[in-house]
Amino acid sequence: MSIFERYLSIWVVLCIVTGVALGHFLPGIFQFIGSVEIAQVNLPVAVLIWLMIIPMLVRIDFGALHQVKDYWRGIGVTLFINWAVKPFSMAALGALFIGHLFQPYLPAEQASSYIAGLILLAAAPCTAMVFVWSNLSNGEPHFTLTQVALNDIIMVFAFAPIVGLLLGLSAITVPWETLFLSVVLYIIVPVILAQVLRRRVLTSGGQPALDRLLSRLQPLSLTALLTTLVMLFGFQGEQIIAQPLIIALLAVPILIQVYFNSGLAYLLNRVVGEQHNVAAPSALIGASNFFELAVAAAISLFGFESGAALATVVGVLVEVPVMLSVVKIVNASKVWYEQGNAVRRNGHVSIKVQ
């Protein structure tokens, strides 16, 4: 690892502080940047996400996608966490913390709205940033791409019914423009760009040229990640300073949710004998959220100034630093993971007695 990568946690903290400070002292600049959006999708952030995820997408050889069938255990675990566990566990955590434990410290009229925002956040699995987390954890890129594509397909049909069930609403207004545009911007366009770039480099210089390109792109990807962090905290700098207690309290169930779901997915992959480079992105996909869709849905259903909108924004603020911590955990525990009772070797599961 380079010095830049080794001390990534320090840069993250500095970016958070810088973002909050700039957002507080220069709110006009961030309001302008935040206004450059289509269907609740911020275009400058979309460009930064391209810079983050294209290096991983360049690694993908579409001719090898058929190998994904070997990772059916990891796919099954991730789908189970995303759609059968995460929305319902967040509803329970929201009711416990926001509806009960933290109730005396929060505006009474906003309690149900805060819980609704948390549910909206948990019901939308991550689409774009998960490529970054997978790349940082040396995840299997074909598995990651396939899993994200599956989640996008399921989300079209399952998001509204799950949210409606948990919120007790008969009809949910899904911001279809946001969903469609996000998939196009964060999946289709960067995949096409990355594959065009990959083919040109391989044609002109072969695998050595591709390896050199990837080594140059990696620092660019991390720089874009940190810049995104500054922007996200800059957008909400004034709110963080104005109501830090509410934001801190809303962050508690989100943090527990992330660690619970990522830990459960990681352990389940270990139990079923999935290899680490699949278990790591599986855990990260199982924990992260599609915050653009969640924010858009919260604004559409409850209004811009609602507690639901604020709760989803807190999810945005928590997403990057907490997911980086999960990346660090899965990387640090690789040796432990591979010494488990069920370890997949050469496509088979062998039982190891300890």
VENQUIJO-V567664 format. One record per residue. N is the residue number from 1. RES is the residue in three letters. OMEGA is omega in whole degrees, -180 to 180 (* if undefined). Layout:
n=N res=RES omega=OMEGA
n=N res=RES omega=OMEGA
This chain:
n=1 res=MET omega=176
n=2 res=SER omega=178
n=3 res=ILE omega=-180
n=4 res=PHE omega=-180
n=5 res=GLU omega=-176
n=6 res=ARG omega=-178
n=7 res=TYR omega=-177
n=8 res=LEU omega=-179
n=9 res=SER omega=179
n=10 res=ILE omega=-180
n=11 res=TRP omega=179
n=12 res=VAL omega=179
n=13 res=VAL omega=180
n=14 res=LEU omega=179
n=15 res=CYS omega=178
n=16 res=ILE omega=180
n=17 res=VAL omega=180
n=18 res=THR omega=-180
n=19 res=GLY omega=179
n=20 res=VAL omega=-179
n=21 res=ALA omega=180
n=22 res=LEU omega=179
n=23 res=GLY omega=179
n=24 res=HIS omega=-175
n=25 res=PHE omega=180
n=26 res=LEU omega=-175
n=27 res=PRO omega=-178
n=28 res=GLY omega=-180
n=29 res=ILE omega=-178
n=30 res=PHE omega=175
n=31 res=GLN omega=178
n=32 res=PHE omega=179
n=33 res=ILE omega=-180
n=34 res=GLY omega=-179
n=35 res=SER omega=-179
n=36 res=VAL omega=-175
n=37 res=GLU omega=174
n=38 res=ILE omega=179
n=39 res=ALA omega=178
n=40 res=GLN omega=177
n=41 res=VAL omega=-178
n=42 res=ASN omega=-174
n=43 res=LEU omega=175
n=44 res=PRO omega=177
n=45 res=VAL omega=179
n=46 res=ALA omega=179
n=47 res=VAL omega=178
n=48 res=LEU omega=178
n=49 res=ILE omega=174
n=50 res=TRP omega=-179
n=51 res=LEU omega=179
n=52 res=MET omega=-169
n=53 res=ILE omega=-178
n=54 res=ILE omega=177
n=55 res=PRO omega=178
n=56 res=MET omega=-179
n=57 res=LEU omega=177
n=58 res=VAL omega=-180
n=59 res=ARG omega=-172
n=60 res=ILE omega=173
n=61 res=ASP omega=-176
n=62 res=PHE omega=177
n=63 res=GLY omega=-179
n=64 res=ALA omega=-178
n=65 res=LEU omega=179
n=66 res=HIS omega=180
n=67 res=GLN omega=-177
n=68 res=VAL omega=180
n=69 res=LYS omega=178
n=70 res=ASP omega=-176
n=71 res=TYR omega=-175
n=72 res=TRP omega=178
n=73 res=ARG omega=180
n=74 res=GLY omega=178
n=75 res=ILE omega=179
n=76 res=GLY omega=179
n=77 res=VAL omega=-177
n=78 res=THR omega=178
n=79 res=LEU omega=178
n=80 res=PHE omega=-179
n=81 res=ILE omega=-175
n=82 res=ASN omega=-169
n=83 res=TRP omega=-180
n=84 res=ALA omega=-177
n=85 res=VAL omega=-167
n=86 res=LYS omega=-179
n=87 res=PRO omega=-175
n=88 res=PHE omega=177
n=89 res=SER omega=177
n=90 res=MET omega=177
n=91 res=ALA omega=179
n=92 res=ALA omega=179
n=93 res=LEU omega=178
n=94 res=GLY omega=179
n=95 res=ALA omega=-178
n=96 res=LEU omega=-173
n=97 res=PHE omega=-176
n=98 res=ILE omega=-178
n=99 res=GLY omega=-176
n=100 res=HIS omega=-171
n=101 res=LEU omega=-176
n=102 res=PHE omega=-174
n=103 res=GLN omega=-179
n=104 res=PRO omega=-175
n=105 res=TYR omega=-177
n=106 res=LEU omega=176
n=107 res=PRO omega=-174
n=108 res=ALA omega=-175
n=109 res=GLU omega=-177
n=110 res=GLN omega=-173
n=111 res=ALA omega=-179
n=112 res=SER omega=179
n=113 res=SER omega=177
n=114 res=TYR omega=-180
n=115 res=ILE omega=178
n=116 res=ALA omega=178
n=117 res=GLY omega=178
n=118 res=LEU omega=179
n=119 res=ILE omega=177
n=120 res=LEU omega=-180
n=121 res=LEU omega=-175
n=122 res=ALA omega=-176
n=123 res=ALA omega=-178
n=124 res=ALA omega=178
n=125 res=PRO omega=-175
n=126 res=CYS omega=179
n=127 res=THR omega=-171
n=128 res=ALA omega=-172
n=129 res=MET omega=-178
n=130 res=VAL omega=175
n=131 res=PHE omega=179
n=132 res=VAL omega=-178
n=133 res=TRP omega=180
n=134 res=SER omega=180
n=135 res=ASN omega=-179
n=136 res=LEU omega=179
n=137 res=SER omega=-179
n=138 res=ASN omega=-179
n=139 res=GLY omega=178
n=140 res=GLU omega=-172
n=141 res=PRO omega=-180
n=142 res=HIS omega=176
n=143 res=PHE omega=-178
n=144 res=THR omega=-179
n=145 res=LEU omega=-179
n=146 res=THR omega=-179
n=147 res=GLN omega=178
n=148 res=VAL omega=179
n=149 res=ALA omega=178
n=150 res=LEU omega=179
n=151 res=ASN omega=179
n=152 res=ASP omega=180
n=153 res=ILE omega=-179
n=154 res=ILE omega=-178
n=155 res=MET omega=179
n=156 res=VAL omega=-176
n=157 res=PHE omega=-170
n=158 res=ALA omega=-174
n=159 res=PHE omega=-177
n=160 res=ALA omega=180
n=161 res=PRO omega=-180
n=162 res=ILE omega=179
n=163 res=VAL omega=179
n=164 res=GLY omega=179
n=165 res=LEU omega=-176
n=166 res=LEU omega=180
n=167 res=LEU omega=-179
n=168 res=GLY omega=-180
n=169 res=LEU omega=-179
n=170 res=SER omega=-179
n=171 res=ALA omega=179
n=172 res=ILE omega=177
n=173 res=THR omega=179
n=174 res=VAL omega=177
n=175 res=PRO omega=-174
n=176 res=TRP omega=179
n=177 res=GLU omega=179
n=178 res=THR omega=-179
n=179 res=LEU omega=-178
n=180 res=PHE omega=-178
n=181 res=LEU omega=180
n=182 res=SER omega=179
n=183 res=VAL omega=179
n=184 res=VAL omega=-176
n=185 res=LEU omega=-171
n=186 res=TYR omega=-180
n=187 res=ILE omega=-171
n=188 res=ILE omega=-176
n=189 res=VAL omega=-180
n=190 res=PRO omega=177
n=191 res=VAL omega=180
n=192 res=ILE omega=-180
n=193 res=LEU omega=-178
n=194 res=ALA omega=-179
n=195 res=GLN omega=175
n=196 res=VAL omega=179
n=197 res=LEU omega=-179
n=198 res=ARG omega=-178
n=199 res=ARG omega=-180
n=200 res=ARG omega=-179
n=201 res=VAL omega=179
n=202 res=LEU omega=-180
n=203 res=THR omega=-175
n=204 res=SER omega=-174
n=205 res=GLY omega=179
n=206 res=GLY omega=-177
n=207 res=GLN omega=178
n=208 res=PRO omega=179
n=209 res=ALA omega=178
n=210 res=LEU omega=179
n=211 res=ASP omega=178
n=212 res=ARG omega=179
n=213 res=LEU omega=-179
n=214 res=LEU omega=179
n=215 res=SER omega=177
n=216 res=ARG omega=-178
n=217 res=LEU omega=-176
n=218 res=GLN omega=177
n=219 res=PRO omega=178
n=220 res=LEU omega=180
n=221 res=SER omega=-180
n=222 res=LEU omega=177
n=223 res=THR omega=177
n=224 res=ALA omega=178
n=225 res=LEU omega=-179
n=226 res=LEU omega=177
n=227 res=THR omega=177
n=228 res=THR omega=179
n=229 res=LEU omega=177
n=230 res=VAL omega=-178
n=231 res=MET omega=-178
n=232 res=LEU omega=179
n=233 res=PHE omega=176
n=234 res=GLY omega=178
n=235 res=PHE omega=-175
n=236 res=GLN omega=-177
n=237 res=GLY omega=-179
n=238 res=GLU omega=-180
n=239 res=GLN omega=-180
n=240 res=ILE omega=-179
n=241 res=ILE omega=-176
n=242 res=ALA omega=-178
n=243 res=GLN omega=-177
n=244 res=PRO omega=-178
n=245 res=LEU omega=-180
n=246 res=ILE omega=-180
n=247 res=ILE omega=179
n=248 res=ALA omega=-180
n=249 res=LEU omega=178
n=250 res=LEU omega=-178
n=251 res=ALA omega=-175
n=252 res=VAL omega=179
n=253 res=PRO omega=178
n=254 res=ILE omega=179
n=255 res=LEU omega=179
n=256 res=ILE omega=180
n=257 res=GLN omega=-179
n=258 res=VAL omega=-177
n=259 res=TYR omega=179
n=260 res=PHE omega=-176
n=261 res=ASN omega=178
n=262 res=SER omega=179
n=263 res=GLY omega=179
n=264 res=LEU omega=179
n=265 res=ALA omega=-180
n=266 res=TYR omega=-179
n=267 res=LEU omega=179
n=268 res=LEU omega=176
n=269 res=ASN omega=178
n=270 res=ARG omega=-179
n=271 res=VAL omega=-177
n=272 res=VAL omega=175
n=273 res=GLY omega=178
n=274 res=GLU omega=-178
n=275 res=GLN omega=-170
n=276 res=HIS omega=-177
n=277 res=ASN omega=170
n=278 res=VAL omega=-180
n=279 res=ALA omega=-179
n=280 res=ALA omega=177
n=281 res=PRO omega=176
n=282 res=SER omega=178
n=283 res=ALA omega=-177
n=284 res=LEU omega=176
n=285 res=ILE omega=-179
n=286 res=GLY omega=-175
n=287 res=ALA omega=-172
n=288 res=SER omega=-172
n=289 res=ASN omega=176
n=290 res=PHE omega=-169
n=291 res=PHE omega=177
n=292 res=GLU omega=179
n=293 res=LEU omega=-179
n=294 res=ALA omega=179
n=295 res=VAL omega=-179
n=296 res=ALA omega=180
n=297 res=ALA omega=179
n=298 res=ALA omega=179
n=299 res=ILE omega=-179
n=300 res=SER omega=-175
n=301 res=LEU omega=-170
n=302 res=PHE omega=179
n=303 res=GLY omega=-174
n=304 res=PHE omega=-176
n=305 res=GLU omega=-175
n=306 res=SER omega=174
n=307 res=GLY omega=179
n=308 res=ALA omega=179
n=309 res=ALA omega=179
n=310 res=LEU omega=-179
n=311 res=ALA omega=178
n=312 res=THR omega=177
n=313 res=VAL omega=176
n=314 res=VAL omega=175
n=315 res=GLY omega=177
n=316 res=VAL omega=-177
n=317 res=LEU omega=-177
n=318 res=VAL omega=-169
n=319 res=GLU omega=-171
n=320 res=VAL omega=-178
n=321 res=PRO omega=-177
n=322 res=VAL omega=178
n=323 res=MET omega=175
n=324 res=LEU omega=177
n=325 res=SER omega=177
n=326 res=VAL omega=176
n=327 res=VAL omega=-179
n=328 res=LYS omega=-179
n=329 res=ILE omega=-178
n=330 res=VAL omega=176
n=331 res=ASN omega=-177
n=332 res=ALA omega=-176
n=333 res=SER omega=-176
n=334 res=LYS omega=-179
n=335 res=VAL omega=178
n=336 res=TRP omega=-178
n=337 res=TYR omega=-175
n=338 res=GLU omega=175
n=339 res=GLN omega=-178
n=340 res=GLY omega=180
n=341 res=ASN omega=180
n=342 res=ALA omega=-179
n=343 res=VAL omega=-178
n=344 res=ARG omega=-179
n=345 res=ARG omega=178
n=346 res=ASN omega=176
n=347 res=GLY omega=-180
n=348 res=HIS omega=177
n=349 res=VAL omega=176
n=350 res=SER omega=-179
n=351 res=ILE omega=-177
n=352 res=LYS omega=-179
n=353 res=VAL omega=-179
n=354 res=GLN omega=*
